[in-house]
Amino acid sequence: MKKTLFFSFSFALISFMTIAQTDKEKAAETVNKNTIESHIGFLSDDLLEGREAGTRGNKIAASYLANQLLRFGAQPLSGSYFQKFELERSTPASYVKLTLKDVDYPLTASFIMPATKYSGKAVFLGYGSEADFESVDVSGKTVVVLAGTSEDPSPNGMLRGGALKMQLAKDKGAVGLIELVDFEEGFWTRLKHYVGSGTKVKTGSNDKNDATFFHTWVNTYKNNPDFKKGENLLVNLESDGKAKTSMDTQNVVGVIEGSDPNLKNEYVIYSAHYDHVGIGQPNAEGDSIYNGARDNNIGVTAVLSMLENLSKYPTKRSALFILFTAEEKGLLGSQYYADNPLIPLDNVSFCFNTDGGGYNDTSLATIIGLERTSAEKLIIEGAGTFGLKAIGDPAPEQGLFDRSDNVSFAAKGIPAPTYSTGFHSFDDEIMKYYHQADDEADSLDYDYLLKFYQGYVYSGRLIANTTDKLFWNSGDKYEQAGKALYGLK
């Protein structure tokens, strides 16, 4: 009888101690350095060959992640941990010959290039704003523009602006779009590979213009043309066109139900992309496998750390774990999920993404979008409790908020910052590893990462347990999308 009473009392005491644990204590308990090193070490192994979307190594990584979801009790959605979809990959044309106004421009890189032998009229529209397109009839002509805008002529501005110009050209009946750029030859060589090899989600749709429409960058370095806005030109173009192949890939998704009878109907997404850039140019040591320990096995391990924690200590809100593929192809995995959600998006109250290219300050956690949502104070507390100062975006000119998977959810209206390792600028320490073969697991500071993950898990717990409404701060770019999603006025 005494033994029974003793064991009953002991069980009750243990249960009380478990209940009495704070979120801070729960975060500290489940995150340990050996597990961190194990996850990053496996995912960064040469066996996975850089985890490029659609490859065998990417599928090995996906299998590992699905097994972690299973191990820690996350439930699959739609009967599988895999959300599968197809990608269409294009490789550069073997030759492109282009002349404008009888001048040869051999340095070209094409976003869209069918096999063609074309000769026809072109018109120069300056930077190609909407007003520029309205001022001239471009039907049946090639549109020639300067890449970027007068306000943002940077490479990022050029990439962001090109899609809109292409759509305007198509809508106005143009047969092609030529964007003029001016890059030094070394930078052009690196950029040409990125532009020339495109990947998109295969949808089965067939734009009637795709068979003939072309869209290409032309490098005018050392041969700057002197075109005047509205000037009519003659364009000649020959190419064997891009080759296209299909490949299948997958997001990895699982869910842990929340503990509160009402708040469990709301979900917090914990997300990171697990793909990287695969095999590339060898470094000085002859290593050509780009293992991506920083980008983004650090982020994946943050999600797995949250998974392990919530398997033992669920939060009030439910947890939706999403590991994205094809981020390096243009955020394709997250865009696919956001367009084909397995949980209705208006049931998702927050997306806590993690991604990054590296760190140069181990006293910081850098949160892209920190000041943009009502979770700011919670994230500052979460990181600060474990010795890291949370700061906002130190390089707004890079447009980082709109370059990671969080933006796929932000655009739908869901508050979605990105929790990154500490950096204060894009210096040599960042670029030494960013998309380089030297980004190996054994180059990381695991004492720092222990604090980083504890801060991420604690921040996530605070976000998922708060009874306050999670939303954009007033005036944010995505506030109106949020109001529309959640039916707010």
N, C-alpha and C positions, 0 to 999 in steps of 0.2 A: 504493500500500500504506500509506504514511504517513497519507494522507488518510483511508483507511478506518479505520485505528487511531485517528486523532484523533476522527473522528465517533463511533466506537463508545465511546471514552472519554467524550466529551461527553455522549452519550445516557445512559450509565451514571451519570455525575455528576449529571445533571439528575434521573434517576430516584431516585438516592440522596437528593438534596436534597428531592425531593417527599415521599419516605417519611419523611425525618427531620423534616419540618415538624411543629410541635406543633399541637394543636387550637386553641390561642390564635392562632397565626399563620394557620391556615386560616380561622378566623372573621374575622379582620381583613382578609384578602386579598379576600374575595368581597363584602363589604358596602361600598357606596360611596354617597355622598350624592346623586349625580345619579340613580341608579337608584331610590333611596328617593323622591325628589321626583317622579320619573316615574310610579311606581305610584300614589302618593297623589293626584297631580294629576289623573290620568285618572279614577280611581274617584270623586273628589270633584267632577267636572265637572257642570255643570248639565244636560248632555245625559242623564245617568243619572237625573235627577229624584228623587234621594234614595233610589233602590234599594229601594223598598218591595217586599216579597215578593209575587210574582204579577204584577208590572208589567213593562212593556217595559224600563225602566231596570235592573231587577233582572236580567233576562235578558241585557242587554248586559254587565253586570258579570260574570255567570256565564261568558259566552263569552270575555271577556278572561282570566279566571282559568284556564279550560280550555286556552286557547292558551299560557299561561305554563307549565302542566304539560307540554304537548306540547313546547314550546321547550326545556325543561330535562330532557327524557327520562324524566319520570315516566310510568309505565304506567297505562292505564285499567283498571278492574275491571268485569267483566260487559260488556265491549265498548264502554264509554262513560265519559267523565269525569263525566257527569251521573247523579245518582241522583234520578229524578223522582218526585214524588208530588203529590197534590191537596190543596188547602186548601178549607175551607168558611168563607166569611166572612158574618157576620151584621151587619146595620145596624139601628140602634135603631128601635123602634116609633114611629110618628108621634104616637101619643098613648097615655098610660097614666093611667087614673083609678083611684085606690085610696083606700079608707076603712077604718079600723080602729075598731071601737067607736063608729061614727057620726061619727068625726073624719076630715076630709079631709087626706090627705098628698100634695100634688102633686109634691114633689121626689123622683122615683124614677129609678133607672138599673138596667136589667135585664141579668143574665147570660143567663137563659133566659126568653123571653116568647112563648108561642104566642098566636095570635089567640084571645081568650076573652071571655066575659061570665059571670063567676062570682060566686056568693054562697054563703057557707058558714061553717062553724065554724073557728075558729083557737084555738091554745093557745100561751101564752107560756112559754118554757123557759129564761129567763135567758140565759146565754151559750151554751147548747146543747151542753154536754159530752155524752160518751157516757152518763154516769150520768144526766144530765137526760133524755135520750131513753128510757132504760130505765124511768124513774119514771112515765111517762105513756103511755097508748095514743093515738098520733097518726094511726092509720089513718083515711083519708078526710078528714083535717083539714089545714089550713094550719099550719105551724110558724112562730112568730114568735120571733126571738132577737135578742140584742145581738150586733153584729159583733165579731170578735176574741175574746180571752179576758180573764179578769180579770188574768192575768199580762202579757198583751201586747195592749193595746187600740189599738195604733198602726195606721196604714193598711196597713203591710206585714203585720202580724199578722192584720188583717181579711181581706186577700186570701189569705193562706196558709190560714187556718182555714175559709174559706167552702166550699171543695171537699169537705172532710170532713163538714161539717154537711149539705151538699146530699146527699151519698151516704147519710148516716145517715137523713135524711128520706125519701129514696126507698126505702131498704131497709125502713123501718118502715111504708111504705104511705101516707105523707103525699102530698097533692096539690100542695103548693108550699112554698117557704121564703121568708120575708121577714126580712131582716136590717136592724136599726135602726142607723143611723149618725148622727153629730152633727158636721157640718162647716160651717165658715163658707162663705158663698155663693161667694166667689172661688175657694177651693180645690175646692169641690164642682163648679163649672163645669168646671174642668180635669179633675177625676177622672171626671166623668160621661161625658165623651167616651171615656175609656179603658175604662170599664166597659161602656158602651153598645154599642161596636163590638167584637165578639169574632171571633176566628179560631181554627179548630182543624183538625187533620189530618182529612181526609175518609176514613173507614174503610169506609163502606158498611154498618156495623152500625146497627141501629135499636132503641134502647131503647124498650120498650113504653110507658114513662112520658113520653118526650120530646114526644109530641104534645100533652100536656095539662099537664105539670108546669111550674111557673114558679118562678124564683129571682130575686129583685130586692132591691136596696138601697133603703131609704127614708130620706131625710134628715129627721131630726126637729129640725133647727136652729130655735130659737125656738118649738118646739112639742113639748117633751119629754113623752112619755106616762108615766104612772105605773102601769105594769102590774106585777102580782105573779106570781111564778113559779107556774105551774100554772093561772093564770087563763084562763077560756074567754072568747073574743072572737068578734065577728062581723066577717068580712072581705068587702068587695065590691071586685071588680076588673073593669075593662073595658080592653081593648087590641086594636089591630089586629095586634099581633104583630110580631116581627122579620122582616125580609126576608133571604133567604139566597141567596148566589151561590157558584159553584165557580170556582176558579182553579188553574192548575198552576204549580209552582215546582220548584226543584232545589237539592240540595247538589252541590258540585263535589269530586271525589275522585280521587286518584292515588297511586301507590306507587313508591318507589325501593328496590330490594332491598339488603339489608345485605351487608357484606363478609366476615363471619365465618361459616364453614360451619355452626355450631350456633346462634349468637345471631341469625342472619338470620331464623330462624323466629319470633322475637319482634319485635313492632312497637312503635314509639313514634309516637303520634299528635301531629301538629303542627296545631293547629286555631284557627280564628277565624270569627266570623260576618261575612258581607259585606253583609247587608241593613241598611237603616236605615228611617227612619219616613216617607220620601216627601215629599209636599208638605203644608204646614200653614199656620198663621196667619202672615201677613206680618210682618216686623220693621219697625223705624222707617224703613228704606230701601226698603221694599216688596218685599224678597226673601222668597219663600215656599217656596224649595227648601231642604230640610234635608239638606245634603250629607254630613254625618257623617264629616268628616275624622278626628276623634278616635275616634268611635264608629261604625264600627270599622275605618276604613281604616288606621289605625295598626296594628291587630292583623293585618289581612290582609297588610300589607306585611311584618310579622314572619314570617309563614308563607312568603311568597314569597322572603324573604331566606334562610330555611332551605332552601327548595327549590333555589335557585341554588347554595348552598354544597354541599349533598349531591349535586347533579348532578356536581360536580367531585371531591368528597372524600366518598364514602359512609362511613357509620359501620358498626360491627359489627352493630347491630340494624337492621332494615329501618325505613323511614320511611313512614308513612301520612299523607298530607296531606288534610285535610278542611276545606273552606270551607262554612260552614253558612248556609242561608237561614232566614228566619222566626224568628230569635232575638227580634226585637222584638215578635213575636206571642205570645211565651211559651215560648221555647226549643224551638220546634216542629221545626226542622230537625235539631238534635242529638238530640232525643228520637226522631225518626223513624229516624235512623241507628242509634242505640243499640238500638232495637227491631228493626231490619232491617239488621244489620251485613253488610258485604261481606267482612270478615275476621273469623273467629270471635273473640269478645271475650276468650276465655281465652288467645289468642295475643297480645293487646295488653298490654304490661307497664307502659305509662305514657301518660298524655295530658297534653301540654304546651300548654295553651290560652292564648290571649292576647286580652284584651278590656279595655275601659275607657272611662270618660267624660271623661278629660282628665288634666291634670297641674298641680300647683302647686309642685313642688319638683324641679328638674332635677338634683339631686344623688342622686336616689333611683330605684330600681326597686321598685315595690310589688307583692309577690307574695301574692295571696289564697290562703291555704292553705300558705304557706311552711313552717311548722313542723309540718305534718301528715303529711309523707311522708319517706321515707329519702333523697330527693333534695335535702333542705334545704342541706346543705353544698356540693353541686355547684352549685346555683343561686346561692348566696352568692358562691362563687368565680367563677362565670361573669360575673355582673354586676360584681363588685368589680375584676376584672382590667381592665375598661374604665372604671373610675373612678366606678361607681355603687354606692351602698350598698343592698343588698337588705334590705327590711323586710317584716314580715308585715302582716296586715290592721289598719289603723289605725282602722277604724270597724266593729267587730264588730256593733254594734247595727243596721247596715244589712242584715245577712244576705247580704253580697255573694257568698260562696262558693256559696250555693244560688240565686243569681240569674243566673248565667252558664252557658254551654254545658258547662262542665266538670262540672257536677253531674249531667248526663245520664249521664256515664260513671262518676262517683263512686258513684252509686246502684247501678250494676251491679257495683261493687267495684274498678274501675280507679283507681289513684292519679292524681289530676287537679287540680293547682293551676292558677291563672290568673296569668300574668305581665303586669303592667300598668305603664303609665307612672307616674312618681312622684307620689304625693299623700299628704298627712299628715292631711287632713280634708276634709269636703265644705264648702268655703268658696265665696265669691262667684266666685273664679277658675274653679272647676269648673262652677258653675251658670251662669256666663256663656255657656258653650258647650254644655252638656249638653242634647241634643235641642233645639238652637236653630238658626235659620237662619245664625247667625254662625259656625258651626263649619266654616270654609273651609280649604282647603289652605294658603293664603298666610298663615294665622295661626299656623302651627306653627314650632317651633324645631328646625330640621333638624340643627344641630350636636349638640343633645341627642339627637335621634332616632338619629343615627349611633352614638353610644355605646350607646344602648338596644338597637338591633338587633344590634350586635356582642356585647353581653352575652347577648342571647337566643340567638343562634346558638351561642356558646361553651357556654352552659349546656346547650343541646340536645345538643351533641356530647358533652359530659361524661356526660350521662344515657344517651345511646344507646351509648356505648362502655364504660361501667362493667361489670365482670363481677359486681358485687354485685346481689343481688335488690332490685328496686324494689318498695316496698310502703308501706302505711300505717304510721304510728307507732302503737305499742301504745295501745289505749284509744280510738282515733279512732272517730267516729260510723259510718264506713263500713268499719271493719276486718272485721267479721263478713261483710259482703257480699263483701269481697275474698277472705276465706278460702273462702267458698262457691264463688266464681268459679274460683279457682285450685286448689281441692281441697286446701287447707291445713288443718291441725289447730290 
